[in-house]
């Protein structure tokens, strides 16, 4: 995938949200994976939190970060399955102004290459709200690696061509 070295790298300010009823800061491997990868790529960790699998709590955290002018992007991990407690996509729907359906489609295509038809259980998703990108990944470290390494590392790099999410940031709130 082409990187245009004539363009400068622009660091994105990213918040990481882990959605889990059981994980803590001490054992949040998926959150750790995302933080390690985004900082290694040169981006800024704006904030990090863990919330329970509760749509209201997830929505509240998303809204707080969307309202924060210092946060460009939110990546969540967890709560994307089909069980009763998996409600992250529903919380995303509550705050999202525009969906990015290709993100979930591409994520599942990449995941299918690795885990086969089990990827059908993932409801990975993405969207934009008030100029903030929102990406919803499954809770496994493998899913976080795939989402970052195969999609987000490129789309959150201004140098990636022919197009990327970063170059659209100044235009996200156009009317």
Phi and psi restraints in degrees (value plus and minus 20) as a CYANA .aco file:
   2 UNK   PHI     -94.9   -54.9
   2 UNK   PSI     111.8   151.8
   3 UNK   PHI    -130.4   -90.4
   3 UNK   PSI     106.2   146.2
   4 UNK   PHI    -109.8   -69.8
   4 UNK   PSI      82.8   122.8
   5 UNK   PHI     -89.1   -49.1
   5 UNK   PSI     -30.2     9.8
   6 UNK   PHI     -97.8   -57.8
   6 UNK   PSI     -35.0     5.0
   7 UNK   PHI    -115.2   -75.2
   7 UNK   PSI     126.0   166.0
   8 UNK   PHI     -98.7   -58.7
   8 UNK   PSI     131.0   171.0
   9 UNK   PHI     -94.2   -54.2
   9 UNK   PSI     114.0   154.0
  10 UNK   PHI    -138.1   -98.1
  10 UNK   PSI      94.6   134.6
  11 UNK   PHI     -88.0   -48.0
  11 UNK   PSI     117.1   157.1
  12 UNK   PHI    -123.8   -83.8
  12 UNK   PSI     120.5   160.5
  13 UNK   PHI    -110.8   -70.8
  13 UNK   PSI      93.6   133.6
  14 UNK   PHI    -141.2  -101.2
  14 UNK   PSI     113.3   153.3
  15 UNK   PHI    -123.8   -83.8
  15 UNK   PSI     122.3   162.3
  16 UNK   PHI    -137.2   -97.2
  16 UNK   PSI     105.3   145.3
  17 UNK   PHI    -138.9   -98.9
  17 UNK   PSI     100.5   140.5
  18 UNK   PHI    -117.4   -77.4
  18 UNK   PSI     108.9   148.9
  19 UNK   PHI    -128.1   -88.1
  19 UNK   PSI      94.4   134.4
  20 UNK   PHI    -185.9  -145.9
  20 UNK   PSI     123.4   163.4
  21 UNK   PHI    -104.2   -64.2
  21 UNK   PSI     -33.6     6.4
  22 UNK   PHI    -142.2  -102.2
  22 UNK   PSI     -43.3    -3.3
  23 UNK   PHI     -96.2   -56.2
  23 UNK   PSI     130.1   170.1
  24 UNK   PHI    -147.5  -107.5
  24 UNK   PSI     155.0   195.0
  25 UNK   PHI     -78.3   -38.3
  25 UNK   PSI     -51.8   -11.8
  26 UNK   PHI     -91.8   -51.8
  26 UNK   PSI     -47.3    -7.3
  27 UNK   PHI    -147.6  -107.6
  27 UNK   PSI       3.9    43.9
  28 UNK   PHI    -105.3   -65.3
  28 UNK   PSI      55.5    95.5
  29 UNK   PHI     -87.1   -47.1
  29 UNK   PSI     -54.9   -14.9
  30 UNK   PHI     -88.7   -48.7
  30 UNK   PSI     -63.9   -23.9
  31 UNK   PHI     -81.5   -41.5
  31 UNK   PSI     -62.8   -22.8
  32 UNK   PHI     -79.2   -39.2
  32 UNK   PSI     -61.9   -21.9
  33 UNK   PHI     -80.2   -40.2
  33 UNK   PSI     -66.0   -26.0
  34 UNK   PHI     -84.7   -44.7
  34 UNK   PSI     -64.7   -24.7
  35 UNK   PHI     -81.2   -41.2
  35 UNK   PSI     -65.7   -25.7
  36 UNK   PHI     -79.2   -39.2
  36 UNK   PSI     -64.2   -24.2
  37 UNK   PHI     -91.6   -51.6
  37 UNK   PSI     -63.3   -23.3
  38 UNK   PHI     -88.8   -48.8
  38 UNK   PSI     -57.5   -17.5
  39 UNK   PHI     -92.7   -52.7
  39 UNK   PSI     -56.3   -16.3
  40 UNK   PHI     -83.5   -43.5
  40 UNK   PSI     -50.2   -10.2
  41 UNK   PHI     -98.3   -58.3
  41 UNK   PSI     -29.6    10.4
  42 UNK   PHI      83.3   123.3
  42 UNK   PSI     -16.4    23.6
  43 UNK   PHI    -104.2   -64.2
  43 UNK   PSI     150.6   190.6
  44 UNK   PHI    -126.3   -86.3
  44 UNK   PSI     109.9   149.9
  45 UNK   PHI    -100.3   -60.3
  45 UNK   PSI      89.9   129.9
  46 UNK   PHI    -100.3   -60.3
  46 UNK   PSI     -57.5   -17.5
  47 UNK   PHI    -188.9  -148.9
  47 UNK   PSI     144.6   184.6
  48 UNK   PHI    -170.5  -130.5
  48 UNK   PSI     120.0   160.0
  49 UNK   PHI    -172.2  -132.2
  49 UNK   PSI     142.5   182.5
  50 UNK   PHI    -144.8  -104.8
  50 UNK   PSI     109.1   149.1
  51 UNK   PHI    -148.2  -108.2
  51 UNK   PSI     136.3   176.3
  52 UNK   PHI     -88.8   -48.8
  52 UNK   PSI     143.2   183.2
  53 UNK   PHI     -92.7   -52.7
  53 UNK   PSI      55.4    95.4
  54 UNK   PHI    -160.0  -120.0
  54 UNK   PSI      98.8   138.8
  55 UNK   PHI     -78.2   -38.2
  55 UNK   PSI     -58.7   -18.7
  56 UNK   PHI     -85.6   -45.6
  56 UNK   PSI     -61.8   -21.8
  57 UNK   PHI     -86.9   -46.9
  57 UNK   PSI     -61.1   -21.1
  58 UNK   PHI     -84.3   -44.3
  58 UNK   PSI     -67.7   -27.7
  59 UNK   PHI     -78.1   -38.1
  59 UNK   PSI     -64.8   -24.8
  60 UNK   PHI     -80.2   -40.2
  60 UNK   PSI     -63.8   -23.8
  61 UNK   PHI     -87.0   -47.0
  61 UNK   PSI     -63.1   -23.1
  62 UNK   PHI     -79.6   -39.6
  62 UNK   PSI     -66.1   -26.1
  63 UNK   PHI     -82.1   -42.1
  63 UNK   PSI     -60.7   -20.7
  64 UNK   PHI     -81.5   -41.5
  64 UNK   PSI     -63.2   -23.2
  65 UNK   PHI     -93.5   -53.5
  65 UNK   PSI     -55.2   -15.2
  66 UNK   PHI     -81.8   -41.8
  66 UNK   PSI     -58.6   -18.6
  67 UNK   PHI     -96.0   -56.0
  67 UNK   PSI     -32.0     8.0
  68 UNK   PHI    -104.7   -64.7
  68 UNK   PSI      94.7   134.7
  69 UNK   PHI     -87.0   -47.0
  69 UNK   PSI     -30.9     9.1
  70 UNK   PHI    -111.2   -71.2
  70 UNK   PSI     -17.5    22.5
  71 UNK   PHI    -135.9   -95.9
  71 UNK   PSI     102.0   142.0
  72 UNK   PHI    -113.3   -73.3
  72 UNK   PSI     -46.4    -6.4
  73 UNK   PHI    -173.9  -133.9
  73 UNK   PSI     123.9   163.9
  74 UNK   PHI    -144.1  -104.1
  74 UNK   PSI     112.7   152.7
  75 UNK   PHI    -138.6   -98.6
  75 UNK   PSI     103.1   143.1
  76 UNK   PHI    -124.6   -84.6
  76 UNK   PSI     133.6   173.6
  77 UNK   PHI    -154.5  -114.5
  77 UNK   PSI     106.7   146.7
  78 UNK   PHI      87.6   127.6
  78 UNK   PSI     136.4   176.4
  79 UNK   PHI      56.8    96.8
  79 UNK   PSI       3.7    43.7
  80 UNK   PHI    -125.7   -85.7
  80 UNK   PSI     -15.8    24.2
  81 UNK   PHI     -98.9   -58.9
  81 UNK   PSI    -178.6  -138.6
  82 UNK   PHI    -135.2   -95.2
  82 UNK   PSI     -12.4    27.6
  83 UNK   PHI     -98.0   -58.0
  83 UNK   PSI     150.0   190.0
  84 UNK   PHI     -79.9   -39.9
  84 UNK   PSI     -51.5   -11.5
  85 UNK   PHI    -106.2   -66.2
  85 UNK   PSI     -28.6    11.4
  86 UNK   PHI    -103.9   -63.9
  86 UNK   PSI      80.9   120.9
  87 UNK   PHI    -150.3  -110.3
  87 UNK   PSI      -6.6    33.4
  88 UNK   PHI     -82.9   -42.9
  88 UNK   PSI     -63.8   -23.8
  89 UNK   PHI     -81.4   -41.4
  89 UNK   PSI     -54.0   -14.0
  90 UNK   PHI     -87.0   -47.0
  90 UNK   PSI     -59.5   -19.5
  91 UNK   PHI     -84.9   -44.9
  91 UNK   PSI     -60.2   -20.2
  92 UNK   PHI     -78.6   -38.6
  92 UNK   PSI     -64.2   -24.2
  93 UNK   PHI     -78.9   -38.9
  93 UNK   PSI     -52.3   -12.3
  94 UNK   PHI     -87.9   -47.9
  94 UNK   PSI     -48.5    -8.5
  95 UNK   PHI    -128.6   -88.6
  95 UNK   PSI     -37.1     2.9
  96 UNK   PHI     -93.9   -53.9
  96 UNK   PSI     115.3   155.3
  97 UNK   PHI    -115.3   -75.3
  97 UNK   PSI     -58.0   -18.0
  98 UNK   PHI    -157.7  -117.7
  98 UNK   PSI     114.1   154.1
  99 UNK   PHI    -108.8   -68.8
  99 UNK   PSI     134.3   174.3
 100 UNK   PHI    -139.5   -99.5
 100 UNK   PSI      58.1    98.1
 101 UNK   PHI     -81.0   -41.0
 101 UNK   PSI     -49.3    -9.3
 102 UNK   PHI     -81.8   -41.8
 102 UNK   PSI     -46.3    -6.3
 103 UNK   PHI     -83.1   -43.1
 103 UNK   PSI     -72.0   -32.0
 104 UNK   PHI     -84.3   -44.3
 104 UNK   PSI     -58.6   -18.6
 105 UNK   PHI     -83.3   -43.3
 105 UNK   PSI     -66.9   -26.9
 106 UNK   PHI     -86.5   -46.5
 106 UNK   PSI     -60.9   -20.9
 107 UNK   PHI     -78.4   -38.4
 107 UNK   PSI     -66.3   -26.3
 108 UNK   PHI     -86.7   -46.7
 108 UNK   PSI     -54.3   -14.3
 109 UNK   PHI     -84.6   -44.6
 109 UNK   PSI     -65.7   -25.7
 110 UNK   PHI     -82.9   -42.9
 110 UNK   PSI     -65.5   -25.5
 111 UNK   PHI     -83.0   -43.0
 111 UNK   PSI     -57.2   -17.2
 112 UNK   PHI     -78.9   -38.9
 112 UNK   PSI     -55.7   -15.7
 113 UNK   PHI     -83.7   -43.7
 113 UNK   PSI     -43.0    -3.0
 114 UNK   PHI    -126.5   -86.5
 114 UNK   PSI     -58.2   -18.2
 115 UNK   PHI    -142.4  -102.4
 115 UNK   PSI     -11.9    28.1
 116 UNK   PHI      46.6    86.6
 116 UNK   PSI    -167.6  -127.6
 117 UNK   PHI     -88.7   -48.7
 117 UNK   PSI     -30.0    10.0
 118 UNK   PHI     -80.0   -40.0
 118 UNK   PSI     -41.1    -1.1
 119 UNK   PHI     -83.5   -43.5
 119 UNK   PSI     -39.1     0.9
 120 UNK   PHI     -81.6   -41.6
 120 UNK   PSI     -40.3    -0.3
 121 UNK   PHI    -100.8   -60.8
 121 UNK   PSI     -27.0    13.0
 122 UNK   PHI    -107.5   -67.5
 122 UNK   PSI     114.4   154.4
 123 UNK   PHI    -133.6   -93.6
 123 UNK   PSI      22.3    62.3
 124 UNK   PHI     -73.6   -33.6
 124 UNK   PSI     123.8   163.8
 125 UNK   PHI    -175.8  -135.8
 125 UNK   PSI     151.4   191.4
 126 UNK   PHI    -179.8  -139.8
 126 UNK   PSI     141.2   181.2
 127 UNK   PHI    -191.9  -151.9
 127 UNK   PSI    -193.1  -153.1
 128 UNK   PHI    -151.9  -111.9
 128 UNK   PSI     119.8   159.8
 129 UNK   PHI    -162.2  -122.2
 129 UNK   PSI     103.3   143.3
 130 UNK   PHI      29.6    69.6
 130 UNK   PSI      20.4    60.4
 131 UNK   PHI      61.2   101.2
 131 UNK   PSI     -12.4    27.6
 132 UNK   PHI    -129.4   -89.4
 132 UNK   PSI     109.2   149.2
 133 UNK   PHI     -97.2   -57.2
 133 UNK   PSI     121.3   161.3
 134 UNK   PHI    -149.2  -109.2
 134 UNK   PSI     102.0   142.0
 135 UNK   PHI    -142.9  -102.9
 135 UNK   PSI     109.9   149.9
 136 UNK   PHI    -134.2   -94.2
 136 UNK   PSI      93.5   133.5
 137 UNK   PHI    -133.1   -93.1
 137 UNK   PSI     134.4   174.4
 138 UNK   PHI     -81.8   -41.8
 138 UNK   PSI     148.0   188.0
 139 UNK   PHI    -105.6   -65.6
 139 UNK   PSI     -24.5    15.5
 140 UNK   PHI    -100.5   -60.5
 140 UNK   PSI     131.0   171.0
 141 UNK   PHI     -83.9   -43.9
 141 UNK   PSI     -55.8   -15.8
 142 UNK   PHI     -80.6   -40.6
 142 UNK   PSI     -62.4   -22.4
 143 UNK   PHI     -85.6   -45.6
 143 UNK   PSI     -59.4   -19.4
 144 UNK   PHI     -85.0   -45.0
 144 UNK   PSI     -60.9   -20.9
 145 UNK   PHI     -82.7   -42.7
 145 UNK   PSI     -67.1   -27.1
 146 UNK   PHI     -81.9   -41.9
 146 UNK   PSI     -67.1   -27.1
 147 UNK   PHI     -80.8   -40.8
 147 UNK   PSI     -61.5   -21.5
 148 UNK   PHI     -96.8   -56.8
 148 UNK   PSI     -74.1   -34.1
 149 UNK   PHI     -87.1   -47.1
 149 UNK   PSI     -51.6   -11.6
 150 UNK   PHI    -120.1   -80.1
 150 UNK   PSI     -39.7     0.3
 151 UNK   PHI    -148.7  -108.7
 151 UNK   PSI     -83.9   -43.9
 152 UNK   PHI     -87.1   -47.1
 152 UNK   PSI     -56.9   -16.9
 153 UNK   PHI     -77.9   -37.9
 153 UNK   PSI     -51.6   -11.6
 154 UNK   PHI    -104.1   -64.1
 154 UNK   PSI     -69.7   -29.7
 155 UNK   PHI     -90.5   -50.5
 155 UNK   PSI     -39.6     0.4
 156 UNK   PHI    -120.2   -80.2
 156 UNK   PSI       1.1    41.1
 157 UNK   PHI    -137.4   -97.4
 157 UNK   PSI      93.0   133.0
 158 UNK   PHI     -77.0   -37.0
 158 UNK   PSI     -45.4    -5.4
 159 UNK   PHI     -99.5   -59.5
 159 UNK   PSI     -34.2     5.8
 160 UNK   PHI     -91.0   -51.0
 160 UNK   PSI     109.6   149.6
 161 UNK   PHI    -143.0  -103.0
 161 UNK   PSI     132.7   172.7
 162 UNK   PHI    -106.0   -66.0
 162 UNK   PSI     -35.6     4.4
 163 UNK   PHI    -175.1  -135.1
 163 UNK   PSI     142.4   182.4
 164 UNK   PHI    -176.2  -136.2
 164 UNK   PSI     146.4   186.4
 165 UNK   PHI     -88.6   -48.6
 165 UNK   PSI     -51.6   -11.6
 166 UNK   PHI     -84.2   -44.2
 166 UNK   PSI     -62.2   -22.2
 167 UNK   PHI     -86.2   -46.2
 167 UNK   PSI     -38.0     2.0
 168 UNK   PHI    -108.4   -68.4
 168 UNK   PSI     -33.9     6.1
 169 UNK   PHI     -72.0   -32.0
 169 UNK   PSI     -64.7   -24.7
 170 UNK   PHI     -84.2   -44.2
 170 UNK   PSI     -36.9     3.1
 171 UNK   PHI    -126.1   -86.1
 171 UNK   PSI     -18.9    21.1
 172 UNK   PHI     -83.6   -43.6
 172 UNK   PSI     -45.7    -5.7
 173 UNK   PHI    -126.7   -86.7
 173 UNK   PSI      -2.2    37.8
 174 UNK   PHI     -81.5   -41.5
 174 UNK   PSI     128.4   168.4
